[in-house]
Amino acid sequence: MQRLAVAGACAWIWQQEAAITLNKTVGADPNTCALTDEITVASGTEVTYCYTVENTGTVELNLHDLDDSELGSILNGFPFALSPTASAFMTTSTIINVTTVNTGTWSAYNAGPVNLVTATDAATVTVQSPTAATLADLAAGVDRMPAPTAARRWRPYRQPQRLCWVQPLSGAASASDVSQEVEGHPKP
């Protein structure tokens, strides 16, 4: 706070300050912001990152950029009036195949640009290594897929370097009954 004398009278001048905080979380539910910034998942799991920005300053901030070290640019010059003490969030989902530590950087500012402030936060997704039992099952050809039901529809199921399809069948079926040539991919 500064004090400024004006013609024998005093006037108080409060300097406005721009400031933000960023809280980045990660979870497996795409419909909610998780409460943690670290999770452990199996390879191929879809995770949802949530970025929550809070205006901790005294200036309304009207333009926003959000960049992620692994996901790239998420917002660029996004117009949104973020008032002092207010917060806002956005989510984005992606499939994770390897352990990933990524940093989100939120920049908020006003046209000019003026009042530019930046905040960062990181989240970690650890991908579980297959257990010895899982590797043994794979080597022995044990099928851990649930049996097909009439309620299932054709849908792609992606594994690294392989495209599989699950087809509804009547009665009991084995994995060899379900696998077939799909879009030029020969039966394994």
Buried (B, 14 or more C-beta within 10 A) or exposed (E): EEEEEEEEEEEEEEEEEBBBBBBBBBBBEEEEBBEEBEBEBEBEBEBBBBBBBBBBBEBBBBBBBBBBEBBEEBBEEBEBEBEBEEBBEBBBBBEBBEBBEBBBBBBBBBEEEEBBBEBEBBBBBBBEEEEEEBEEBEEEEEEEEEEBEEEEEEEEEEEEEEEBBBBEBEEEBEBEEBBEEBEEEEEE
